Amino acid sequence: MTVKYVKQQLVQLVVGISVSLGSVAVNAAITPPTMENAAYILMDYNTGEILAQKNATTPLPPASLTKMMTSYIIEQRLASGDLTEDEQVLMSENAWCRGSSSQSCMYVPVNKTASVIDMLRGIIIQSGNDASMAMAEHIAGSEASFAILMNEQAKKLGMDNTNFVNATGMPDEGHQASALDLAKLGRAIIKNSGDYYKIYSEKEFTYNGITQGNRNALLSTDSTVDGLKTGHTDAAGYCLVASSNRDGMRLISVIMGTKSQQERADQSRELLNWGYGHFTTVTKAPAGQFVSKLPVWFGAAKEIELATGDSLKVLTTKTQKNKITTVVDIPESLEAPIKKGQEVGKMLAVIDGKAVASVPIIATSDIEQAGFFSRMWQHVVRWGQNVF
């Protein structure tokens, strides 16, 4: 690893602290895929950077991709303790699925109950409209009230081109989401849902004696794919949000508005392969790596060790992966008191003079202030150094 130590002012001038992978991709002149669909996007999970897109901010009918928000709210309530896995949920007559061929169902009998964890699997794996509506009623009293919660959560996630009207994704006026917003939602599920994310990779679920398979065909054809959700209505076409994790790099793809199940799977596979073919994630420094020792003024100890507070991972094109250098932006000294874990600088990854990633540099121990007379003497010494 090439490490350069520079003063803070020089870092500002050299790299501008401007983190932007978009310029890296443009400069590399990588042509994004051409696909016959309404919209698509490819996002790097770790950084949130967009690697390729088409109509990514256009609001479109999301069909059952809507259920990602329904399941996300359930998962967050399970994590907070507001719901429990074995809590029983009533299948009301309003939510009950009558077996219509126009919608997917979990097939919980009317006026019977199922546990929250079974309902969650029914939503994610079987894409059950009945399970989605029953959970919406259980959490918010009605599907309309639940849609308010969905939109509140969407706002928190920065889903600026999304509006939810129902919990299922059935066609409804004003019910829409963009490919970018759905990628943001997928990223939030992976990041915040803990072990519940594993459900998105389960290939089938049996309830009430009925076994149904996960409609995400990539789960059976690509071992690196572990989620997330399919969708289809006449208005939306065939849609798929997929996530793949290869060699420590996770990508999220969103395909909207294809003509068939096969096309949404093929295009998702093509988009993921394109991303992994052109981009890579390079770890320039692990979390906790020793960086430097700095002198400490007015402290019970005269110096302190610094380390990286997190792993410095760099998303870059494969053609640029060997051009990455690192710059350590730290002061010449520190003053006590200092707390363990306190951020005192940054380590930056630099490509062609521009910072593309950074992590904090932290103190590895506590240092208390020295006694009064010791501090006074150090003030004299420091004054003398500045004068002479």
C-alpha positions in Angstrom: 0.0 0.0 0.0 1.3 3.4 -1.0 0.7 5.9 1.8 1.3 9.6 1.6 1.3 11.9 4.7 0.3 15.5 4.1 -0.8 18.4 6.1 -4.6 19.1 6.2 -4.3 22.3 4.1 -2.4 20.4 1.4 -5.0 17.6 1.3 -7.6 20.2 0.6 -5.7 21.5 -2.4 -4.5 18.2 -3.8 -7.7 16.2 -3.7 -10.4 18.6 -2.8 -12.1 16.0 -0.6 -14.5 15.4 -3.5 -15.7 11.8 -3.5 -17.3 10.9 -6.8 -17.1 7.6 -8.5 -19.3 8.8 -11.4 -16.3 10.6 -12.9 -14.2 7.5 -12.7 -16.8 5.5 -14.7 -17.2 8.3 -17.3 -13.4 8.7 -17.8 -13.1 5.0 -18.3 -15.5 5.3 -21.2 -17.5 2.2 -20.2 -20.6 1.8 -22.3 -23.7 0.7 -20.2 -25.8 -2.1 -21.5 -28.6 -1.6 -23.9 -31.8 -3.3 -22.8 -35.4 -3.5 -23.9 -37.2 -2.4 -20.8 -38.9 0.6 -19.2 -36.0 1.3 -16.7 -33.0 -0.2 -15.1 -30.3 0.6 -12.6 -27.2 -1.1 -11.2 -26.0 0.1 -7.7 -22.9 -0.8 -5.7 -24.2 -1.8 -2.3 -21.2 -0.6 -0.2 -21.0 2.9 -1.6 -24.5 3.5 -3.1 -22.8 4.5 -6.3 -24.7 4.1 -9.5 -22.8 2.1 -12.1 -25.4 2.1 -14.9 -28.9 3.4 -15.4 -31.7 4.0 -17.8 -34.8 6.1 -16.8 -33.8 5.4 -13.2 -35.7 8.3 -11.7 -38.9 7.9 -13.7 -41.9 6.9 -11.5 -43.4 3.6 -12.8 -45.9 1.0 -11.6 -43.8 -1.2 -9.3 -46.2 -4.2 -9.1 -45.1 -6.6 -6.3 -41.8 -4.9 -5.9 -44.0 -2.8 -3.6 -43.9 -5.7 -1.1 -40.3 -4.9 -0.4 -41.5 -1.9 1.6 -44.2 -4.0 3.3 -41.7 -6.6 4.3 -39.1 -4.0 5.3 -41.6 -2.3 7.7 -42.4 -5.7 9.2 -38.7 -6.6 9.6 -37.9 -3.3 11.3 -40.8 -3.8 13.7 -39.6 -7.3 14.5 -36.1 -5.9 15.2 -37.5 -3.2 17.5 -39.7 -5.6 19.4 -42.9 -4.0 18.3 -43.8 -7.3 16.6 -42.8 -10.8 17.6 -42.3 -13.8 15.2 -45.0 -15.9 16.8 -47.5 -13.1 17.1 -50.8 -14.2 15.5 -52.3 -12.2 12.6 -55.9 -12.5 11.5 -56.8 -13.0 7.9 -59.8 -10.8 7.5 -62.4 -11.2 4.9 -61.1 -8.0 3.2 -57.5 -9.4 3.0 -58.5 -13.0 2.2 -57.4 -14.2 -1.2 -60.2 -16.0 -3.0 -57.9 -17.8 -5.4 -58.1 -15.3 -8.3 -55.6 -16.0 -11.1 -54.9 -12.3 -11.3 -53.0 -12.2 -8.0 -50.6 -14.3 -6.0 -51.7 -15.6 -2.6 -50.4 -17.3 0.6 -53.8 -19.0 1.1 -54.4 -18.4 4.8 -58.1 -19.3 5.4 -60.5 -16.5 6.1 -60.9 -15.6 9.7 -58.0 -17.8 10.6 -54.6 -16.6 11.9 -50.9 -17.1 10.9 -47.8 -16.1 12.7 -45.9 -12.9 11.8 -42.9 -14.9 10.6 -45.1 -17.1 8.4 -46.8 -14.0 7.0 -43.4 -12.5 6.3 -42.3 -15.6 4.3 -45.7 -15.5 2.6 -45.0 -12.0 1.4 -41.3 -12.4 0.4 -41.3 -15.9 -1.1 -44.9 -16.4 -2.2 -45.6 -12.8 -2.9 -48.9 -13.2 -1.1 -51.3 -10.2 -1.5 -53.4 -11.7 1.3 -50.5 -11.8 3.6 -49.5 -8.2 2.7 -53.0 -6.9 3.3 -53.4 -8.8 6.6 -50.1 -7.5 7.9 -51.0 -4.0 6.9 -54.3 -4.2 8.8 -52.5 -5.8 11.8 -49.9 -3.0 12.0 -51.9 0.1 11.0 -55.6 -0.9 11.2 -56.2 -0.6 7.5 -54.3 -0.8 4.3 -54.7 2.9 3.6 -53.2 3.8 7.0 -50.4 1.4 6.4 -49.7 3.2 3.1 -49.1 6.3 5.1 -46.4 4.4 7.1 -44.9 3.2 3.8 -44.6 6.7 2.4 -43.1 8.0 5.7 -40.4 5.3 5.5 -39.8 6.0 1.8 -39.1 9.6 2.7 -36.6 8.6 5.3 -34.8 6.4 2.8 -34.6 9.3 0.2 -37.1 7.6 -2.2 -38.0 10.9 -3.9 -39.9 9.5 -6.8 -42.1 7.0 -5.0 -45.7 7.1 -3.8 -47.4 4.1 -2.2 -51.2 3.7 -2.2 -51.4 0.0 -1.1 -49.3 -2.7 0.4 -49.4 -5.2 -2.5 -48.6 -3.3 -5.7 -51.9 -4.0 -7.3 -52.7 -1.3 -9.9 -53.9 1.8 -8.2 -53.9 5.4 -9.3 -50.8 7.3 -8.1 -49.1 4.1 -7.0 -45.5 4.3 -8.4 -41.8 4.0 -7.7 -38.6 4.6 -9.6 -35.8 2.1 -10.2 -33.4 4.2 -8.2 -35.8 4.3 -5.2 -36.3 0.6 -5.3 -32.5 0.1 -5.3 -32.3 2.3 -2.3 -35.0 0.2 -0.6 -33.2 -3.0 -1.5 -30.0 -1.6 0.0 -31.8 -0.7 3.2 -33.3 -4.2 3.5 -29.8 -5.8 3.2 -28.3 -3.3 5.6 -30.9 -3.1 8.3 -33.0 -6.3 8.3 -30.3 -8.5 9.9 -31.0 -12.3 9.6 -34.4 -11.6 8.1 -32.7 -10.8 4.8 -31.9 -14.5 4.5 -35.6 -15.2 3.8 -35.2 -13.4 0.4 -32.9 -16.2 -0.7 -35.3 -19.1 0.3 -36.4 -20.9 -2.8 -39.8 -22.2 -1.6 -42.3 -22.0 1.3 -45.1 -24.3 2.3 -48.2 -23.1 4.1 -51.6 -24.7 4.5 -50.3 -27.7 2.6 -49.5 -25.6 -0.4 -45.8 -25.3 -1.6 -44.9 -22.3 -3.7 -41.6 -21.5 -5.2 -39.8 -18.2 -5.1 -40.3 -16.4 -8.5 -36.8 -15.0 -8.5 -35.3 -17.4 -11.1 -31.7 -16.2 -10.4 -31.8 -17.9 -7.1 -31.6 -21.2 -8.9 -29.2 -20.2 -11.6 -26.6 -18.0 -9.8 -25.3 -19.0 -6.4 -24.1 -15.5 -5.7 -27.7 -14.1 -5.9 -29.5 -14.0 -2.5 -32.5 -11.7 -3.1 -34.7 -9.7 -3.5 -38.2 -9.6 -5.2 -40.1 -10.1 -8.4 -43.2 -8.3 -9.6 -45.7 -8.4 -12.5 -48.9 -6.7 -13.6 -50.1 -5.8 -17.0 -49.3 -2.1 -16.4 -45.8 -2.8 -14.8 -44.6 -5.6 -17.0 -42.2 -8.1 -15.5 -39.9 -6.6 -12.9 -37.0 -7.9 -10.7 -34.8 -6.5 -8.0 -31.8 -8.7 -7.5 -28.7 -8.6 -5.3 -25.5 -10.6 -5.8 -22.4 -10.9 -3.7 -19.2 -11.9 -5.5 -15.7 -11.8 -4.0 -16.7 -9.3 -1.3 -18.5 -7.0 -3.7 -22.3 -6.7 -3.6 -24.3 -5.2 -6.4 -28.1 -4.5 -6.6 -29.9 -4.5 -9.9 -33.4 -3.3 -10.7 -35.1 -4.2 -14.0 -38.6 -2.8 -14.7 -41.0 -3.2 -17.5 -39.8 -6.3 -19.5 -42.0 -8.5 -21.6 -41.6 -11.8 -19.8 -40.2 -13.7 -16.8 -37.4 -14.9 -18.9 -36.4 -11.4 -20.0 -36.4 -10.0 -16.5 -34.1 -12.8 -15.4 -31.8 -12.6 -18.5 -31.5 -8.8 -18.2 -30.8 -8.9 -14.5 -28.1 -11.5 -15.1 -26.6 -9.5 -17.9 -26.6 -6.3 -15.8 -24.9 -8.0 -12.9 -22.3 -9.7 -15.1 -21.6 -6.4 -16.8 -21.0 -4.7 -13.4 -18.7 -7.4 -12.1 -16.9 -7.5 -15.4 -16.0 -3.8 -15.3 -15.8 -2.8 -11.6 -14.2 -4.1 -8.5 -13.9 -3.3 -4.9 -10.3 -3.0 -3.5 -9.6 -3.0 0.2 -6.7 -0.5 0.8 -6.7 -0.8 4.5 -8.5 -3.0 7.0 -10.3 -1.6 10.1 -7.9 -1.1 13.0 -4.8 -0.8 10.9 -2.0 1.1 12.6 -1.5 4.5 10.9 1.0 6.5 13.0 2.0 7.7 16.4 1.5 11.4 17.3 2.9 13.5 20.0 0.4 14.6 22.7 0.5 18.0 24.4 -0.7 18.5 28.0 -1.4 14.7 28.5 -0.6 12.0 31.0 1.1 10.2 28.1 3.4 11.9 25.5 2.2 10.1 22.4 -0.7 8.2 21.1 -1.2 5.5 18.4 -3.7 6.1 15.6 -5.6 3.5 13.5 -8.2 3.3 10.8 -11.7 3.4 12.2 -13.2 1.3 9.4 -12.0 -0.6 6.3 -11.0 1.6 3.5 -12.8 0.0 0.5 -12.6 1.5 -3.0 -15.0 0.9 -5.8 -13.3 1.5 -9.1 -13.0 0.2 -12.6 -10.7 -2.8 -13.1 -8.5 -0.7 -15.4 -7.8 1.8 -12.5 -7.5 -0.6 -9.6 -3.7 -0.4 -9.6 -3.7 3.4 -9.6 -5.1 3.8 -6.1 -2.9 5.6 -3.5 -3.7 6.6 0.0 -3.3 9.9 1.8 -3.4 10.2 5.5 -4.8 13.6 6.7 -3.8 14.0 10.3 -2.5 17.0 12.4 1.2 17.2 13.6 0.1 16.8 17.2 -2.9 16.4 19.5 -3.9 17.9 22.8 -5.3 16.0 25.8 -7.8 15.0 26.8 -8.3 12.4 24.1 -11.0 9.6 24.1 -10.5 6.2 22.6 -12.3 6.0 19.3 -12.1 9.8 18.8 -11.8 10.8 15.2 -8.6 12.8 14.6 -8.2 12.6 10.9 -9.0 10.7 7.7 -7.4 8.2 5.4 -8.3 8.9 1.8 -8.1 6.7 -1.3 -7.0 8.8 -4.3 -7.1 8.1 -8.0 -5.6 10.6 -10.5 -5.5 13.3 -7.8 -9.1 12.9 -6.7 -10.4 11.3 -3.5 -12.8 8.5 -4.2 -13.3 7.1 -0.7 -12.3 7.9 2.9 -12.5 6.4 6.4 -11.8 8.1 9.8 -8.5 7.8 11.6 -9.1 7.3 15.3 -7.3 7.3 18.7 -6.7 3.9 20.0 -6.6 4.8 23.7 -7.7 7.3 26.3 -5.3 10.0 27.4 -6.2 12.2 30.4 -4.8 15.6 31.0 -1.5 15.9 32.9 -1.3 17.7 36.2 -1.5 21.5 36.5 2.3 22.1 36.8 3.1 19.6 34.0 0.7 21.4 31.7 2.2 24.8 32.6 5.7 23.6 31.8 4.5 22.2 28.4 3.0 25.5 27.6 6.4 27.1 28.2 8.1 24.5 26.0 5.6 24.9 23.2 5.9 28.7 23.4 9.6 28.4 23.1 9.4 26.1 20.0 7.1 28.6 18.3 9.4 31.5 19.0 12.6 29.9 18.0 
